[in-house]
Amino acid sequence: MTAAQLTSLAYAEQFVPEDDVVEAARHAGTELGAPPIGTGGGSALRLLAAASQARHVVEIGTGAGTSGLWLLAGMPSDGVLTTIELEPENAARAKKSFAAAGIVGHRTRVIGGRALDVLPRMNDNAYDLVHIDADKEGYPDYVEHAIRLLRPGGVMAIDNMLWHDKVADPAVRDQTTTLLRNLGKQLREDERLVASLLPVGDGMLAAVKR
């Protein structure tokens, strides 16, 4: 990749700047060991939420609230974000992030616990957007739940699908890279979805449920 191409990628990644609250959430997530979504990925989430007029959103993996803030910024003012987080410290920090952004309490539900315990209790075809950014070994199961939860025309967004540039290199065959590479190929061919792999941040696979 040329220097000009790298400069263009960096420019695109920072094209939509973070505000102070998102930046604070990003720093908190890093300190907590919950890597936050990149700025480019966050702005893509905002775009997807706005384009789909997503009023009912599920997020798997809250961290310190960085991605949730981006989603809420794209959602209508009456939209509700339900976000699932295993670590209590992360969940508590995310609540602070939402409050700092002036998000009224009834617009967010932060649910603590294992996603695979929470998701089966959620209704089929009831959500406009599902965002997945959690433990990678759980991605295949999370995806199946996401497809079940989404209404027809709903959007699924999955972060880290280029996995530090490893997925594109067929010589890299560690367990996580192989899982994400195979999952991407599977979703590309899934007749229930219209999918695209977006080269923003660490790679975002976006798909619309038919």
Rosetta blueprint (number, residue, H / E / L):
1 M L
2 T L
3 A H
4 A H
5 Q H
6 L H
7 T H
8 S H
9 L H
10 A H
11 Y H
12 A H
13 E H
14 Q L
15 F L
16 V L
17 P L
18 E L
19 D L
20 D H
21 V H
22 V H
23 E H
24 A H
25 A H
26 R H
27 H H
28 A H
29 G H
30 T H
31 E H
32 L H
33 G L
34 A L
35 P L
36 P L
37 I L
38 G L
39 T H
40 G H
41 G H
42 G H
43 S H
44 A H
45 L H
46 R H
47 L H
48 L H
49 A H
50 A H
51 A H
52 S L
53 Q L
54 A L
55 R L
56 H E
57 V E
58 V E
59 E E
60 I E
61 G L
62 T L
63 G L
64 A L
65 G L
66 T H
67 S H
68 G H
69 L H
70 W H
71 L H
72 L H
73 A H
74 G H
75 M L
76 P L
77 S L
78 D L
79 G L
80 V E
81 L E
82 T E
83 T E
84 I E
85 E E
86 L L
87 E L
88 P H
89 E H
90 N H
91 A H
92 A H
93 R H
94 A H
95 K H
96 K H
97 S H
98 F H
99 A H
100 A H
101 A L
102 G L
103 I L
104 V L
105 G H
106 H H
107 R H
108 T E
109 R E
110 V E
111 I E
112 G E
113 G L
114 R L
115 A H
116 L H
117 D H
118 V H
119 L H
120 P H
121 R H
122 M L
123 N L
124 D L
125 N L
126 A L
127 Y E
128 D E
129 L E
130 V E
131 H E
132 I E
133 D L
134 A L
135 D L
136 K H
137 E H
138 G H
139 Y H
140 P H
141 D H
142 Y H
143 V H
144 E H
145 H H
146 A H
147 I H
148 R H
149 L H
150 L E
151 R E
152 P E
153 G E
154 G E
155 V E
156 M E
157 A E
158 I E
159 D E
160 N L
161 M L
162 L L
163 W L
164 H L
165 D L
166 K L
167 V L
168 A L
169 D L
170 P L
171 A L
172 V L
173 R L
174 D L
175 Q H
176 T H
177 T H
178 T H
179 L H
180 L H
181 R H
182 N H
183 L H
184 G H
185 K H
186 Q H
187 L H
188 R H
189 E H
190 D L
191 E L
192 R L
193 L E
194 V E
195 A E
196 S E
197 L E
198 L E
199 P L
200 V L
201 G L
202 D L
203 G L
204 M E
205 L E
206 A E
207 A E
208 V E
209 K E
210 R L
